[in-house]
């Protein structure tokens, strides 16, 4: 009878130790996944390319002067076009002043 009781106590101790380890592992795993999921939500924010209007994740986009671009090529095209427009506007203003 004593041997049976000792085995039962050992089994109970091992069972509760295993249960405690399982709960600790589960809590550790949830703690690890929590910040990663929050980071994924931020990474999933979508932005639109100023040049081609394609939507892409913010982490993959380039940002220049508050505008988003899907590639360096589109950024360069947009900035070159914008610079040309500014030069044309400057020349028109300069010519208007001469005509007065």
Secondary structure, DSSP 8 states (H G I E B T S, - for coil): -HHHHHHHHHHHHHHHHHHHHHHHHHHHHHHHHHHHHHHHHHHT-EEE-TTT--EEEGGG-EEETTEEESSHHHHHHHHHHHHHHHHHHHHHHHHHHHH-
